[in-house]
């Protein structure tokens, strides 16, 4: 549901994002590739390691050692970050080993993250916390997954090899920096995938390379959009700001997609086309980061802590926000997306039922390549198609509304609490107004 951009310090990219478009594009491309090159070599190394069939004891040692080296390479205050990461990992692994419930691990993990943030704030280390919170967020998610997995084991006495696989999952170097989050079963399936021959593996390498090229292209557009086009109005400037934020997210996701594809997983991280031209805001939040969405959907939303769907949606987005620490702008944005998605889904369901139109937030299911729909109005060329098109345009506006507060002004140190409201005020809180109208109309129709 939410992005897992790891807030790493890519100043080498941004410092070149001024000047002529061609110069900007060249410098951003070079600096971006230079930044991810160590990760590319790391992924290639673990691709080879995967097929060597080393004993589990050696694999664990390699994973832990290389993870420590990777964290030290990519983060500031290297020793401090290594210690923090390992304290989180060892402490929560110990809790999981004692069969502590996954929800307890998740809550304690969030409390630990927030405590670290407040400590950094007291000692004026705000920028440092922002640089490592993504790594810790992904770590908490994996540790929570391990706790849930251990809770489901028929026997409470684990063998060394069983516990070792969980350590591999948590200390997997290629996924420490950019992610993505994979469930434990998805991770295990990726490791078990065997060599498929030089021809197939060459095809996989080519596809992975294409993802990296496309990802770097998004990074270029994100950094150089103002060099390519000068805003002619405030709305255009807001749209470019939101686009820059989204495209930086696509860069991270597509690079992560290339890594997991090359390592043997077919899981989808994000689909930019389904976000830019989404059927609904519900599709936007689910496609934004599918692995993150899977974690929250399975471990929070589907558990139905409340009888009210609206409250379960609120809790899901609140957990998503808290996994970033105390970040007022991120929390406001995520809760707003949840409110928009909920109100639109309720209204469109009512609209679909009342007028028998295929216009729900989720498209009707396909059966054997054909639309399996109980509604009377289904044709894309008819009224249903027009209504769905209007909602596509509305989703595009919601992307602008929720993305435009992410300006460069405070990105390095965090946004003040009033920044988001001051930006939204320039649009008269339009997305909120529309969402409230949808909820009212859903009661009237």
Phi, psi and omega in degrees: 000335182227159183284156177242035175306128193272014174054026178290159187275094178257048179299333180296337177279309190288333183291345179261359189277048175217145178117201181295147182305316183294317180296317179299313182298317181296314183290322178294318179299314181295315183289325178294313180296322178297324181291322184265353181304316178300324179292323178297315177297323179297315179297317178298320179297319180282341171294317177292315181301325181300326185262007180272346179055049178286153175301149184300326180297319180289320180299317180298315179301315180297315182299311182295315182297314182289325176300314178300317178295321180295315178298318179296325182289319191261354184239159173278165183046060193306311183296318180298317181295319179298317180295314181298314181300316182288326175297314177302312185296310184293317182297314184281333171296321178296319177296316180297321180295334177271016177062031173291136182303145182300327179293324178295318178298318180297313181296314179296323177298317179294318177299318178297319179296314180295321178298318177297319179298314180296322177297315178298323179295318181297326182259017176060041177248033184304314183296324179296316180298317179299331183283341184242354187296327179295319178298316180291324178300312179295325179295317178298319179297316180293319179295322176297317179298318179297319180298315177297320182295316180295324179299333183269356181293137180295327180248134181277352179262101182278146172280165178299319182296324177296311181295327180296325180294328177290323177295319176303317182298317182283321182256060178255102190308317183299339183255004184289321187270302183263356188076205007269176170284130170238146172296163180299319181295320177295320179296314180297321178294323178297316181292330183279345182296127186272167177299131186253012180101153185298324182293310180295320180293327176293322176296319177296319177298318179296315180297318178297320179296322178297318178300319180293319179297315179296319179299315178296325176299319177295322178297321178296312179298321180297319184275332189248010185298326180284339175283331180280321185219126177271123182302137180258354179204167179295324180295318179295320178296319177297320180295320179292322178298314179296320179296319179299319178297313181296318185291329175293325175294318179297324177302309180299313184295319183287326174295316177298322178298319179297320182295310184290329177296314181294328181276353172115014179249141178259011181294145180265130179273309180199150178237099184305323181295322180285346175270313182294327181234054185282149178295327183204168175294330175301317177293324179301311185288332179279331180271344184303314176208094188297318177299318179295319177299319179299315180301310183290322182293316183283323188261348180235296188296312183292343179287343176049064178294335179239157176286334181276128176298321180299319179291324177294322175297315179301314181297319181299314180288331177293316177299319178302318180291317183292336176292350174262005186084197177272099181228101187302314182294316179297318180296313179299317181295316182291317178294325176295316176300319178297317179295315179298312182297319181294311183296318179294319180296316179297314181295316183290328175295317178295319179297316180296318181288319185291320185248009179052053179241146178276074185230016180295163181300323173259131180295150176298152187290150175265138178231113182057041177081000181241151181289121177259097190221136180272353184282155180281322181260106183234343187294130176298338181271354182261203183297324180297319179296321179294315180297315179297323178296320178297322178288329174298315179296322179294320178298323177296322178291319179300326176298321178292313184299315183279341182264339187290340176288347184276066178278173180277353188301317185236015188298330184281329186246356182102151184268138175293158188297330184271355183297313183297314181297321181295326177287314180296330181298328180295340176255015178056034178051043189301317182296325176293315181300313180299317182294320178295319177299319178300317181295320178295314181295327179294335177276329183281319185296000000 
